[in-house]
Amino acid sequence: MSRINYGRVLSGGLLAGVILTAAEFLLTGLFIRDRWLEALEQLGVEAPGVGVTILYVFMTLILGVTIVWLYAAIRPRYGAGPRTAVCAGLLVWFLVWLWGFAGGTIWGFFPVDLVVIVCVWGLVEVVLASLAGAWLYREEDEVQTAEIAM
């Protein structure tokens, strides 16, 4: 069994994180912005400022790295490829989007229709991000084999 290639985890993870960040900004910045701000107002929470946005971008990049790290970790058992990448992405989606927003919805913090939109959108974005990040990932021995073949 080869070791995890952390350089490739970082590069693939950053690609995945950029995809997640872009998708989140499309969703919350364009498509559901008003609904989201309305939900925050009902909770008595101010609209996020620049500091929160920067922190959120950082967190989303870390989430992308986490997805690719998870892909690398389960790859020896499930095999390399898109199916394994989607499995890694689905686990993260379940824990972050579904589990996280379900709790907020159960407690009445977020409207159900808004959470459904966020979770469905999140499912698409996390699958795309995990596929892209896994596409960049290679094990150490695969990188060395490719270099020798050149």
C-alpha positions, -999 to 999 in steps of 0.1 A, spaced: 0 0 0 14 34 -10 14 64 12 -9 94 8 6 120 -15 -1 151 6 11 175 -21 -15 161 -44 -41 162 -16 -34 199 -12 -35 207 -49 -66 186 -55 -82 199 -24 -76 235 -33 -92 228 -67 -122 212 -49 -123 241 -25 -124 267 -52 -153 248 -69 -171 247 -35 -165 284 -29 -176 295 -63 -208 274 -61 -216 287 -27 -212 323 -38 -234 316 -68 -261 301 -46 -260 325 -16 -248 356 -35 -272 354 -65 -299 328 -63 -311 328 -27 -295 359 -13 -327 376 -3 -342 345 12 -310 338 31 -308 374 45 -345 371 55 -338 339 74 -309 355 92 -329 385 100 -356 363 116 -329 348 138 -317 382 148 -283 377 130 -267 405 109 -257 399 73 -222 386 72 -194 412 66 -161 409 48 -144 391 78 -170 364 79 -168 360 41 -130 356 43 -133 330 71 -160 312 51 -138 310 20 -109 296 41 -132 271 57 -145 260 22 -109 256 10 -102 234 40 -134 214 33 -121 208 -3 -88 195 11 -107 173 35 -127 157 7 -95 149 -13 -78 136 18 -108 113 25 -106 102 -12 -69 93 -8 -76 75 25 -104 53 12 -89 48 -23 -69 17 -13 -101 0 -2 -125 12 -29 -101 17 -58 -91 48 -77 -117 66 -97 -149 86 -99 -170 61 -78 -146 65 -49 -144 103 -53 -182 104 -52 -183 83 -21 -159 107 -3 -179 136 -15 -212 121 -4 -199 114 31 -188 150 35 -221 162 21 -240 141 46 -220 154 75 -218 190 65 -249 199 45 -275 173 54 -266 167 91 -258 204 97 -288 219 82 -312 192 94 -304 201 130 -310 238 123 -343 230 106 -355 207 134 -349 235 158 -367 259 136 -337 281 127 -341 277 89 -371 273 67 -375 238 52 -377 250 16 -345 270 19 -327 240 35 -339 217 7 -325 242 -19 -292 244 0 -288 207 4 -297 198 -32 -273 225 -45 -247 213 -20 -250 177 -32 -243 188 -68 -214 210 -59 -197 185 -35 -199 158 -61 -184 180 -88 -157 192 -63 -148 157 -52 -145 145 -88 -123 174 -98 -101 171 -67 -98 133 -72 -89 139 -108 -57 157 -97 -48 132 -70 -21 106 -76 -3 83 -52 34 87 -48 42 55 -67 19 66 -96 37 99 -99 71 82 -99 59 56 -125 47 84 -148 80 103 -145 100 71 -154 77 65 -184 85 100 -198 
